[in-house]
Amino acid sequence: MKSRFIASIALGAAVVLGATGCNMLAPQATTIEYSASDGRNVPESGPLKVRNALIVANEDGSLGNLIAGVVNSTDDDLVLNVGIGSDLQTIPVPARSSVSLGVTSAPMLFEGLDAKPGSDVEVSFQSGEGEGVEVAIPILDGTLPHYEEFVPTPLPTPTATP
């Protein structure tokens, strides 16, 4: 009688382990962090969090608008420093708020980008006392309708009037 009882417990344990054993060896997809959109989430670059950063460029890649969400969860007003090459720009982010570049505020226009749509460009992000990071940000164009309005156009050159 004891041997049947032990055999049924062993069989039950084998079934449970057999049905769930793969979960012990394979990583769970829900624990892997990734950017779930066209842009990239920027790793820690200071107290400000930069989410879904991307650049919408014109056809020749000379001009690009940075689109991103910037979140300030601190009690201090902070500034986000963004740089591409030697072009450094800043955007203030009030305490306990967020700024959506391209939605609630104008996108950041970078001239002399020299990166065509479909490529990536190294962009540096820094805020507060953080060291800052450089991240490869994707360059998109206006092919998709929801990015069409963000394609930058060159400013007209002034002409002299006689």
C-alpha positions as CSV (number, residue, x, y, z in Angstrom):
1,M,0.0,0.0,0.0
2,K,2.8,2.4,0.9
3,S,4.5,1.8,-2.4
4,R,1.4,2.8,-4.4
5,F,1.1,6.0,-2.3
6,I,4.8,6.9,-2.9
7,A,4.4,6.1,-6.6
8,S,1.4,8.3,-7.0
9,I,3.2,11.2,-5.2
10,A,6.3,10.7,-7.4
11,L,4.1,10.6,-10.5
12,G,2.3,13.8,-9.4
13,A,5.6,15.6,-8.8
14,A,6.9,14.5,-12.2
15,V,3.7,15.8,-13.9
16,V,4.0,19.2,-12.1
17,L,7.7,19.5,-12.9
18,G,7.2,18.4,-16.5
19,A,4.4,21.0,-17.0
20,T,6.3,23.9,-15.4
21,G,9.9,23.0,-15.9
22,C,10.4,25.2,-19.0
23,N,9.5,28.2,-16.9
24,M,12.5,27.5,-14.7
25,L,15.0,27.6,-17.6
26,A,13.5,30.1,-20.0
27,P,13.5,33.9,-19.2
28,Q,10.1,35.4,-18.8
29,A,9.4,37.9,-21.6
30,T,7.4,40.1,-19.3
31,T,10.5,40.8,-17.1
32,I,12.6,42.2,-20.0
33,E,12.4,46.0,-20.3
34,Y,12.2,47.4,-23.8
35,S,10.9,50.5,-25.7
36,A,7.5,49.6,-26.9
37,S,7.3,52.3,-29.6
38,D,9.2,53.8,-32.4
39,G,11.5,55.7,-30.1
40,R,13.9,54.8,-27.3
41,N,13.7,55.1,-23.6
42,V,16.8,56.8,-22.3
43,P,18.7,55.0,-19.4
44,E,19.2,57.0,-16.2
45,S,20.8,60.3,-17.2
46,G,19.9,62.2,-14.0
47,P,16.7,62.7,-12.1
48,L,14.6,63.4,-15.3
49,K,13.2,60.4,-17.2
50,V,13.2,60.6,-21.0
51,R,10.8,58.3,-22.7
52,N,10.1,57.4,-26.4
53,A,12.8,59.7,-27.8
54,L,13.0,59.8,-31.6
55,I,14.0,62.4,-34.3
56,V,11.8,63.1,-37.3
57,A,14.1,64.4,-40.0
58,N,13.6,66.0,-43.4
59,E,14.5,64.0,-46.6
60,D,18.2,64.9,-46.7
61,G,18.7,64.5,-43.0
62,S,20.0,68.0,-42.5
63,L,17.2,69.1,-40.1
64,G,15.6,67.0,-37.3
65,N,12.9,67.5,-34.6
66,L,13.5,65.6,-31.4
67,I,10.2,64.2,-30.1
68,A,10.1,62.8,-26.5
69,G,8.4,62.7,-23.2
70,V,10.3,64.1,-20.2
71,V,9.1,63.3,-16.7
72,N,10.2,65.1,-13.5
73,S,9.1,63.2,-10.4
74,T,11.2,65.3,-8.1
75,D,10.1,68.3,-6.0
76,D,12.6,70.6,-7.9
77,D,12.4,72.4,-11.2
78,L,15.0,70.9,-13.4
79,V,16.6,71.4,-16.8
80,L,17.2,68.6,-19.4
81,N,20.4,69.2,-21.5
82,V,20.2,67.5,-24.9
83,G,23.2,67.5,-27.3
84,I,23.9,66.3,-30.8
85,G,27.5,66.9,-31.8
86,S,28.3,70.5,-30.7
87,D,24.6,71.6,-30.7
88,L,23.5,71.7,-27.1
89,Q,19.9,72.7,-26.2
90,T,18.0,72.8,-22.9
91,I,14.4,72.4,-21.8
92,P,13.0,73.3,-18.4
93,V,10.8,70.7,-16.7
94,P,8.8,72.0,-13.7
95,A,8.7,69.9,-10.5
96,R,6.2,67.0,-10.4
97,S,5.2,67.4,-14.1
98,S,6.0,66.2,-17.6
99,V,6.8,67.8,-20.9
100,S,5.9,66.2,-24.2
101,L,8.3,67.6,-26.9
102,G,6.1,67.8,-30.0
103,V,2.8,67.7,-28.1
104,T,2.6,70.0,-25.1
105,S,5.7,72.0,-26.2
106,A,7.5,72.5,-29.5
107,P,9.9,69.8,-30.6
108,M,13.6,70.5,-30.3
109,L,15.0,71.4,-33.8
110,F,18.5,70.4,-34.6
111,E,20.2,71.8,-37.6
112,G,23.1,70.2,-39.4
113,L,22.0,66.8,-38.3
114,D,23.7,64.9,-41.1
115,A,21.7,61.7,-40.5
116,K,19.2,60.3,-42.9
117,P,15.9,58.7,-41.9
118,G,16.4,55.0,-41.2
119,S,19.6,55.6,-39.3
120,D,20.5,56.4,-35.7
121,V,22.3,59.4,-34.2
122,E,24.1,59.6,-30.9
123,V,22.3,62.0,-28.6
124,S,23.5,63.0,-25.1
125,F,21.0,63.5,-22.3
126,Q,21.9,65.0,-18.9
127,S,19.9,66.5,-16.0
128,G,20.5,67.5,-12.4
129,E,23.7,66.2,-10.9
130,G,23.6,63.1,-13.2
131,E,26.6,62.2,-15.4
132,G,24.5,62.0,-18.5
133,V,24.4,59.3,-21.2
134,E,24.8,59.0,-24.9
135,V,22.1,57.0,-26.7
136,A,21.5,56.0,-30.3
137,I,18.2,57.6,-31.2
138,P,16.3,56.5,-34.3
139,I,15.8,58.9,-37.2
140,L,12.3,58.7,-38.8
141,D,10.7,60.6,-41.6
142,G,7.1,61.7,-42.4
143,T,6.1,58.5,-44.2
144,L,3.8,57.5,-41.3
145,P,0.9,59.9,-41.1
146,H,1.3,60.6,-37.4
147,Y,4.9,61.9,-37.9
148,E,4.1,63.9,-41.0
149,E,3.4,67.1,-39.0
150,F,6.8,66.9,-37.3
151,V,9.0,66.9,-40.5
152,P,11.0,70.1,-40.2
153,T,11.1,72.6,-43.1
154,P,14.1,74.9,-43.7
155,L,13.5,78.5,-42.6
156,P,13.2,80.8,-45.6
157,T,16.3,82.9,-46.3
158,P,15.6,86.6,-46.1
159,T,15.9,88.5,-49.3
160,A,16.9,92.2,-49.5
161,T,14.3,94.5,-50.9
162,P,15.4,97.3,-53.1
